[in-house]
């Protein structure tokens, strides 16, 4: 009798297991999955987090007590923030806002850092005061080349696409185009005739 019951249950269990696995997978999916949008607020010294689809506030004060925050860059669960007045780049948990390293990249005070761009494990930083772009390791903060791109004209913002780095120059109203691996000039005046270009974004090809 026991053997009969066991053999009768086997087909039922075989049919139930896939359902159980599917149910567990559904339970594992976050119920509030969304894309995050981070915004730095210069005067208030904070970084806020929003739902990128709806605009709803996720955390109005995700990161606080910053010193003139400018550029942002995010990768996975790591958020990099320029503190222009302090001359540093901080590294934070992108979900909780917890400090990973408030002074992740230092010694930038005299450079007036503003823009950031992240490509793989490479972090590019605008050093506005000496008209250069620095290149750093996004994990260790080690300088790969602090003067990676030079002879710019009041650079401000950055955007990276594959192996191309775009740089806005407020001084001469241009956008320059550079090789993100070597720093070589592709076209120093790729776009001209702009009026104080302080922001830039590029969409990666799908």
N, C-alpha and C positions, 0 to 999 in steps of 0.2 A: 504493500500500500504506500509506504513511504517513497519507494522507488517510482511508483506511478505518479505521485504528487510532484516529485522533483522534476521528472521528465516533462510533466505538463506545464510546470512553471518556467522552464527554460525558455520556451518561445516568447512568453510574456516578458521575461526579464530582458531578453535580447532586444525586444521592441521598445522597452522602457528606457534602457540605458542611453540611446541617442537623444531621447527627449530630455533626460536628466542633464546630459552634457550641454545641450542647447540652452536649457533653462539657466544653468550655472553661468554660461557665457553671457547671457542677457543680463543677469544680475551683476556681472562684473563690469558692464559698461556704465560709465558715469552718467548719472541722470541729468546733470547740469552741464554737459559738455558744451563748450563754446570756445570761440577764438577770442583771445584777449587783445585789447588795444591799450597801450600805455601812453600817457601824456605827462610831460614834465611841465611844471608851473614855476616859472622863473622867480617871480616876486614872493610867492608863498613858500618856496623852497620844498616842494613836495612832488612826488610822482603818483598819479592816480591811475586806476585800472578800470576799464570799461568793457562791456560786451561788444565785440566788433561787429556783431550782426544787428543788435537792437539798440545799442547806445546806452543801455542800462548801466548804472554804476555798480561795479563789483566791490571796489574798495577805493573811496575817495582819497584816502591817505595811506596808500600802500607803503610808501617810503616817505619819511619826514626828516626834518632837521638837516636838509641839504643846503648847500651854499651856492645859490644861483645855478640850478640844474639846467643843462642845455641838452646835448645830444643823448639819444638812447640807442641801445642795440640789444636784441634778445636772441638767445639760442637755447632751445630746450627749456630748462628750468633756471636759466641764468640770465639775469638782466644787468646790463652795464649802464652806468649813469655818469655823465660828465658833471663834475662840480667845478664850474668855471672859476669862481672866485677863490676857491681853495687850491685850484690847479691840480686836481686829481681825478681819476676815474675810479668809481666804486663798483663793487660787484655784489649783487643781491639775489636772494631767492625770488624768482619771478612769481611764485604762487603765494608765498606768505609775506614777502617784503623783508624777511630776516636778512641781517647783514652777513655776508660771507666774508667780504673784505672791504671796509669803508675806504681804504686807501690802497686799492688794488694796484693802480699805477700812480706813482708819485713823481715828484721832481718836475711837475709840469707848470708850476705856479707862474713862472715868468713867460710861459708860452701862451697863456689864455686858451686852454682847450675848449673847443665848442662841439664839433661834429664827430660822430662815430660811424663806423661801418664794420660789419662782421662777415667774414667769409671763411667757412670751415672753422679752423682753430686760430685764425688770424684776425686780430683786432686793429683797425686803422683809426688813428686819432689825429684830428686837426690841431696843429700848434699855431694858433693865429698870429701870435706876436712875432714869431720868426719866420712866418710864411712857409711852413713845412707840413708834411704829413708824416707821422711816425707809424711804425709797424711793430706790433707786439704779439706775444704768445697769449692767447685768451685763457689758457689754463694756468700758466706760471707767472704771467705778467712780465716775463723777460723781454727786454727790448731786442727785437730782431734787427731793426734799423730805425733809430730815433729820427733820422733825417732821410727817410725813404724817398720822399719826393720833395724837391726844393724849388726855389725861385718862383713861388706862387705869388699872387697879389691879393692879400687879405682873404685867404681861404676860410670857408665857414662851414659848409655842409658836405657830406659824402654819401655816395650810394655805390653799391657794388653789384655787378652782374657777371656771374661766371668768373672770367679772368680779367675783367675790365673794371676799373675804378673811376668814377665820375666825381669831380671836385668843383664846387662853386667858388668863384673868386668875386668877392664883393667889390674889391678895388677897381677892377676893370670890367665888371659886368659880364663875365664869361663863365662857361662851364668847360673844364678841361677833361680830357679823356686819357687814361694812363693804363699801362699794363700792371695788373694787381700783383703779379708774381715778381716782376723785375723793377717796377717803378719807371720804366721807359715811357717817354712821351709818345702817345699815339696821335693826339691832336690837342695842343695846348689851348686852342680856341675853337673847340668843337661847336659850341653855341656862343654867339656874341650878341651885343646890343641889349643886354639885360639891365634891369635897374635894381641893384642891391639884392642879388639872388642869395637868400639865406636858407632855403629848404630845397631838398631834392629827393626823389624816390624813383626807383626803376623797377619795372615788373619783369620777373624772370620768364623766359619763354616756356610754354607748357609742352 
